[in-house]
Amino acid sequence: MLQTTLYDAKARLSALVEEVSQTGQEILITRHGKPIVRLAPLQPVSWAPIWDAPERLRPKLCEDPTIPTLIDGFPVSDDDPV
């Protein structure tokens, strides 16, 4: 895991985000030598659990309002701007 200071992360945030999204490697951000936050890539949500369900359960699962809608593999709610 890569490590950087908060001061450096603030100055290079866009580059760090791009690096994490491209490599998938996490970056640990520290303040005064102590870890405070981890910058990590999002993991896409898999539809496999729904589509692997028995046929009789699929309509119920797909109509369940607690299952988020997916855009580009990531969950969104009705409150999120599209």
Secondary structure, 3 states (H helix, E strand, C coil): CEEEEHHHHHHCHHHHHHHHHHHCCCEEEEECCEEEEEECCCCCCCCHHHHCCCHHHHHHHHHCCCCCEEECCEEECCCCCC
